[in-house]
Each structure stands twice: as C-alpha cells, then as structure tokens.
Amino acid sequence: MATSSITKNFVISGQKQVEKFADAIEASANDKTPRVPINVTYLQGADEIAKFMNTRKNMDAASE
C-alpha cells in the first residue's frame, strides 16, 4: 500500500539529498493518474441484488 511508506522514519541530510527529495515530491505531485470513466449500477433492496446475482451466475455458467 502506498501510504505505508509514509509511516517510516528516514533522514535527509545534505543539500543534494534535500534537492533530490524535493524533486521527487514535485514529480509525484505532477504525475497524476488519469481518471477512467466507469459505468455504475446501484442496487437497492434484496430483489435487485438477487436479480443481479442470478444474472451474473448465468453469465459465469455460459463462459465455462
């Protein structure tokens, strides 16, 4: 997980290390992952969930 490295202790000493660290932070901030649009269906109630699961079960059986 990406956030696990935040909890680690590390020491930055010397001008070159400070500059490298700052450059890495800037590069990280500028390197954004593009958003990918997705289709979402919200299920409400047991009937809709059961219908969805049956459809999925049928699709899985057909692919085998």
C-alpha positions as CSV (number, residue, x, y, z in Angstrom):
1,M,0.0,0.0,0.0
2,A,1.4,3.4,-0.9
3,T,0.6,5.1,2.4
4,S,2.6,2.5,4.4
5,S,5.9,4.2,3.4
6,I,4.7,7.5,5.0
7,T,4.9,6.0,8.4
8,K,8.6,5.1,8.0
9,N,11.3,7.2,9.6
10,F,14.0,8.5,7.3
11,V,16.7,11.1,7.4
12,I,17.5,13.6,4.7
13,S,20.9,15.3,5.1
14,G,23.0,17.4,2.7
15,Q,21.9,19.8,0.0
16,K,21.9,17.1,-2.8
17,Q,19.6,14.8,-0.8
18,V,17.3,17.6,0.0
19,E,17.1,18.7,-3.6
20,K,16.5,15.1,-4.8
21,F,13.8,14.6,-2.2
22,A,12.1,17.9,-3.2
23,D,12.3,17.0,-6.9
24,A,10.8,13.6,-6.2
25,I,7.9,15.2,-4.3
26,E,7.3,17.6,-7.1
27,A,7.4,14.9,-9.8
28,S,5.0,12.8,-7.7
29,A,2.6,15.7,-7.4
30,N,2.7,16.4,-11.2
31,D,2.3,12.7,-12.2
32,K,-1.4,12.3,-11.8
33,T,-3.2,9.1,-12.8
34,P,-5.9,9.9,-15.3
35,R,-9.4,9.3,-14.3
36,V,-11.2,6.5,-16.1
37,P,-14.9,6.8,-16.5
38,I,-16.9,3.7,-15.4
39,N,-20.5,2.6,-15.6
40,V,-22.0,2.0,-12.2
41,T,-25.3,0.4,-11.3
42,Y,-26.6,1.0,-7.8
43,L,-28.6,-1.9,-6.3
44,Q,-31.3,-1.2,-3.8
45,G,-33.1,-3.9,-2.0
46,A,-32.9,-7.7,-1.8
47,D,-34.8,-8.2,-5.0
48,E,-32.5,-6.1,-7.2
49,I,-29.4,-7.8,-5.6
50,A,-30.9,-11.3,-6.1
51,K,-31.7,-10.5,-9.8
52,F,-28.1,-9.1,-10.3
53,M,-26.5,-12.2,-8.7
54,N,-28.7,-14.5,-10.8
55,T,-27.7,-12.7,-14.0
56,R,-24.0,-12.9,-13.0
57,K,-24.3,-16.6,-12.1
58,N,-25.8,-17.2,-15.6
59,M,-23.1,-15.3,-17.3
60,D,-20.4,-17.2,-15.4
61,A,-22.0,-20.5,-16.3
62,A,-22.2,-19.5,-20.0
63,S,-18.5,-18.6,-20.1
64,E,-17.3,-22.0,-18.8
